[in-house]
C-alpha cells in the first residue's frame, strides 16, 4: 500500500534529525497537512448552493419522480440552470441522508418523499 505524505515526512524527520532547519521545515509541512485536513473549513460556493437546491427539492417534491421529470417540472423555475448530473448527485445525497426514498420501476429510478 502507498504511503501518505505524513508518513513520508515522519520518515524524513527521523533521517535528518541532526539538522534543525530541515526538522523545522518538516514540522511546518506536517502542520500544513493537519490544517488542510481539519474539519473547520468553510463550505465551498457550490456546497452552499447545493444545500439550497436540496431544500428546494424537498419543498417541491410531492410524488415520486425521475431526475429528468424534476428538471422539467419544478426545477425549471430554479434561478440557476441545473444539469441532470448535478441534480442526480444531489438527489443521491438526499437518499443517503434518508430524506428521500429511491424506487426502481422498469429500470427507471424514481425519487420521492417517505410515506407518512
C-alpha positions in Angstrom: 0.0 0.0 0.0 1.2 3.5 -0.8 2.5 5.7 2.0 0.9 9.0 2.8 2.6 12.4 2.8 2.6 12.4 6.6 4.3 9.0 6.7 7.0 10.2 4.3 7.5 13.4 6.3 7.9 11.4 9.5 10.4 9.1 7.9 12.4 12.1 6.6 12.3 13.7 10.0 14.0 10.7 11.6 16.6 10.6 8.8 17.5 14.3 9.1 17.1 14.6 12.9 20.5 16.3 13.2 19.6 19.3 11.0 17.3 21.6 13.0 16.4 23.6 9.9 15.2 20.5 8.0 13.3 19.3 11.1 11.6 22.7 11.5 10.7 22.6 7.8 9.2 19.1 8.0 7.2 20.0 11.2 5.8 23.0 9.3 4.8 20.8 6.4 3.0 18.4 8.8 1.3 21.4 10.4 0.0 22.4 7.0 -1.3 18.9 6.4 -3.1 19.0 9.7 -4.6 22.3 8.9 -5.7 21.1 5.5 -7.4 18.0 6.9 -9.2 19.8 9.7 -12.9 19.9 9.6 -13.0 23.6 10.3 -13.1 24.7 6.6 -15.9 26.7 5.3 -18.1 25.1 2.7 -17.5 26.0 -1.0 -19.8 28.2 -3.0 -21.1 25.0 -4.8 -21.7 23.2 -1.5 -23.8 26.2 -0.2 -25.8 26.3 -3.4 -26.3 22.5 -3.3 -27.8 22.8 0.2 -30.3 25.4 -1.1 -31.2 23.1 -4.0 -31.7 20.2 -1.6 -34.2 22.3 0.4 -35.9 23.4 -2.8 -36.3 19.8 -3.9 -37.6 18.6 -0.5 -40.1 21.5 -0.5 -41.5 20.8 -4.0 -41.3 17.1 -4.4 -44.7 15.7 -3.6 -44.8 12.4 -5.5 -42.1 10.1 -6.8 -40.4 11.5 -9.9 -37.3 10.8 -12.0 -34.5 13.4 -12.1 -35.5 14.4 -15.7 -39.1 14.9 -14.6 -37.9 17.1 -11.7 -35.9 19.2 -14.1 -38.8 19.7 -16.4 -41.4 20.2 -13.7 -40.4 22.3 -10.7 -36.6 22.7 -11.2 -37.2 24.6 -14.5 -38.2 27.6 -12.3 -35.0 27.4 -10.2 -32.8 30.5 -10.6 -29.7 28.6 -11.5 -29.5 26.4 -14.6 -29.1 22.8 -13.4 -27.8 19.8 -15.2 -29.2 16.3 -15.0 -25.9 15.0 -13.5 -25.8 17.7 -10.7 -29.4 17.0 -9.7 -28.8 13.3 -9.8 -25.8 13.7 -7.4 -27.8 16.0 -5.1 -30.8 13.6 -5.0 -28.4 10.7 -4.3 -27.1 12.6 -1.3 -30.7 13.1 -0.1 -31.3 9.4 -0.4 -28.1 8.7 1.6 -29.3 11.2 4.3 -32.7 9.3 4.4 -34.5 12.5 3.3 -35.8 10.8 0.1 -36.6 7.2 -0.9 -35.4 5.7 -4.2 -37.5 3.1 -6.0 -36.9 1.4 -9.4 -39.7 0.6 -11.8 -38.9 -0.8 -15.2 -35.3 0.1 -14.9 -36.1 3.8 -14.1 -35.1 5.3 -10.8 -37.9 7.3 -9.0 -37.2 9.5 -6.0 -39.9 10.6 -3.6 -40.7 11.6 -0.1 -41.1 9.0 2.6 -44.7 7.9 3.2 -46.0 9.3 6.4 
